[in-house]
Amino acid sequence: MQDIQTKRKFPVQKSAFVFASFALVGGFLEAYTYILHGGVFCNAQTGNLVLFFLGLTRGEWAAASHYLYSILAYIAGILLSAALPLLLKRHSHIAVTAFEIAALAALAFLPAKTPDFYTYASVSFLCAVQYNTFTECRGAKLATTFCTNNLRQAVLGVFSAVKDRDRSALRRAGVYGSMILFFAAGAVAGSFAARGLGNYSALIAAAALLPALALLVAGRKRPSPPEGGAPGPAGQVREDCNGAG
């Protein structure tokens, strides 16, 4: 990942601003669903898988199914994000961002009596699509919907910087660390917004992505700069990113 420090240009969908926007929204949605919609973490599925199987082993199917909806929606989101580049070519990042904004705005106006699983399954789907579409920020493999791998990479970067006196490793650690901070800021904002605005707080998450969408649309008019190495398929596993939300 040493190319993170080179001065070559990257496509707009790999810009730090776009990733910071999605990391902010990722943290926001984690708080939003947990506080308002059934205590389910929707951004990653490790915790939901554990709780699902615990429910099965106890014979509590109703409790287990509470988490199954989120898991299935996440799987559907990964499949869609893998297929989108085949259908939309260069415009899949714009389509994903616009769809997420529209979906979050729609969730804000669901009637109060709507069952929680409609919201947390929808958010799980959106987070899966987001995670598997926005995968690389200026040469660094990043997750915008959870922090497990980002934390790992930040710690390893600091370790390498101390061990090898490598300033580039310290800068890489800073990239990962900054995304963790944006995610945390989003979670704090989501907590206050959820308690103050209720379901309408989803509009804040939608609005936070509007500048990123504008940047992506503007970048569409410029040819993408060449990058070293052939990009992998959208569904390819990139790193050990096992996260529990």
C-alpha positions, -999 to +999 in steps of 0.1 A: +000+000+000+030+023-004+013+039-034-010+057-009+017+083-006+025+088-043+013+119-061-004+101-089-041+109-092-069+086-082-105+083-094-129+105-075-147+074-060-114+067-041-111+102-027-107+108+011-137+131+011-160+104-003-148+078+021-150+101+051-186+109+041-195+072+040-176+064+072-195+092+090-228+078+077-217+043+086-213+052+122-245+072+122-265+042+109-250+019+135-264+041+163-296+048+144-307+012+141-294+001+175-313+028+194-345+031+174-350-003+156-347-033+178-311-031+191-297-047+159-263-038+145-268-036+108-234-025+094-216-059+099-231-093+107-207-111+131-227-102+161-260-109+144-248-143+134-237-152+169-271-140+183-290-159+156-273-192+164-276-186+201-314-182+196-315-214+176-297-234+203-321-221+229-351-229+208-361-193+206-370-190+169-387-157+173-356-141+188-333-158+162-354-146+133-350-111+146-314-112+134-319-135+104-337-107+084-306-085+088-282-113+077-303-122+046-306-085+036-268-082+039-262-112+017-286-097-009-267-064-007-233-080-014-247-099-044-262-067-058-230-047-053-210-075-071-234-074-101-238-036-104-204-029-121-214-054-148-246-035-155-236+001-150-198+000-158-182+032-145-214+047-130-220+021-102-206+043-075-229+072-084-259+048-086-251+033-052-247+067-035-279+081-051-299+049-041-286+051-005-297+087-002-331+080-016-336+049+006-326+067+038-349+095+030-377+070+024-370+052+057-373+086+076-410+087+066-421+052+075-451+052+098-443+049+135-461+015+137-440-001+109-422-032+123-385-026+130-373-053+107-383-032+076-358-006+087-330-027+100-331-051+070-331-021+047-301-006+065-283-039+064-288-041+027-276-005+022-245-011+043-236-042+024-238-024-009-218+005+005-191-017+020-186-038-012-187-008-036-164+017-018-134-005-010-103+015-016-093+050-006-062+063-024-045+029-024-056+019+011-082-009+016-108+006+039-141-003+053-167+025+058-193+005+077-172-010+106-139-004+122-123-038+129-099-039+100-093-002+101-082-004+137-060-034+129-043-015+101-039+016+121-021-003+149+001-022+125+010+011+108+021+026+140+040-006+149+058-005+115+066+032+119+083+026+152+100-006+142+113+005+108+112+042+113+089+043+083+071+076+080+049+063+052+036+036+075+027+063+101+009+082+074-010+051+064-020+046+100-033+081+100-055+073+071-071+044+089-072+063+122-090+092+105-117+069+091-122+055+126-127+090+140-152+099+113-171+066+120-171+075+158-182+110+151-211+096+130-221+072+158-221+101+183-242+123+160-265+094+153-271+088+190-281+124+196-301+126+164-320+094+171-330+105+205-339+140+194-355+135+160-365+098+161-369+082+127-365+116+109-328+114+119-323+092+088-327+124+068-294+137+083-276+106+070-291+111+036-281+148+036-245+139+046-241+120+014-253+147-009-219+164-012-202+130-020-228+124-047-222+158-062-185+151-063-190+117-079-212+132-106-187+160-113-159+134-115-179+114-141-172+141-166-135+137-163-117+106-176-104+083-148-066+084-144-047+052-151-038+032-120-012+005-115-025-031-115-058-045-127-087-039-104-102-070-088-139-080-091-163-061-069-171-092-049-135-102-043-125-105-006-098-079-001-084-084+034-093-099+067-121-076+075-141-096+100-161-071+120-188-071+146-201-037+139 
